[in-house]
Amino acid sequence: MFEIIAAGGWLMLPIILCSLAVVGIVLERYWTLTPEKIAPKHLLGEVWGGLQKKQMNAESLKRLKQNSALGAILAAGISNSRHGRDVMKDSIEEAANQVIHDMERYLGILGTIAAVAPLLGLLGTVIGMINVFTAIMVQGTGNAGALAGGISEALITTAAGLCVAIPAMMAHRFYQRRIDTLVVTMEQEAVKLVDAIHGDRKVDVKVV
């Protein structure tokens, strides 16, 4: 393995660093973006039950905010519910923007690596081919070892760049889709809370 990496030339170093970054980000986002952590299924029912029993004080709201991303959104809405529906919705949207920003952390880096890794491989290909033609100019076509070394460098860096870029792109798409799904879920729960508090229509909120 080390011989293959060494044969790829110095461009293998940034490609390897990119691969380590991809692994770290994928594992961190997998742990962070667990649906049950972001939007617990029965949280809205628990919150509504607390509101009906008038148990939602400052301390309860603080715990709710720290509970999960959905909890932070619901806490923001409850804190401003007495100011009317519109103000409550605005505070929910503001909290949601912060939550979405936190959920998308590192995804930009993942997308950048997915785009840059093939370019690093392509650069390695170009450098390898330059070495091949330089060897031909200096030594002629009789030195097969020099030609093979340049071609090997070109192929190895290209393959390595693609091996990093493909999983990075797949992970980026996967987590972006998961975030979109979680955002829709949290939006639905927040709308239910607004309608339940301001009584515009009958809302099915299951109290746990």
C-alpha positions, 0 to 999 in steps of 0.5 A: 500500500505504501509503495502505491501511495509513494508511486502516486507522487506528492499529490497523494498527500492532499488526497489522503488528507481529504479522505481523512476529512471525509471520514471524520465529517461522515462519522460526526454528522452521522452521530449528530444528525440522528433523527431521534436526537434532532426531532424526538417523536413525542416531544410536541405531545410532552410540551403540549401536555406541560402547557395545558397543565401550566408547567412551562416555566422559565426552567422548563423552557431552558431544558426544552431548548437544550433537549434537541433542535426541535426543542429549541424551535418550540421553546422559541415559539412558546416564549413569544406566544403571548405576543400573538401568532405572527410574532410567535411564527417569526421567532420560530423561523428565526430559531429554525434558521439557526438550527438549520445552519447548525445541521448543515455544519461541515457539509460545505467542506464535504461538498468542496472535497467532492469537487476538489478531489477529482481535480487533484487527481487530474492534476496528478495525471497531468504531472505524470504525463509531463514526466512521461514526455520529459523522460521521452525527450531526455532518454528516448522511448527505450527506457520503459521504467521511466515511462512506466513511472510517469504513467503509474503516477498519472493513473494512481492519483486519478484513481485516488481522487475519484475514490475520495470524491465519490463517497464524499459526494454520496455522503453530501447528498445523503446528509442534505436529504436527511436535513431536508426531511428533518426540516419538514418534520420540525416545520410540521411540529411547529405549525401544530404548536402555533395552531394549538396555542392560538386555537385557529383550528383543531389540531391533533396533538397527542399528549404523552 
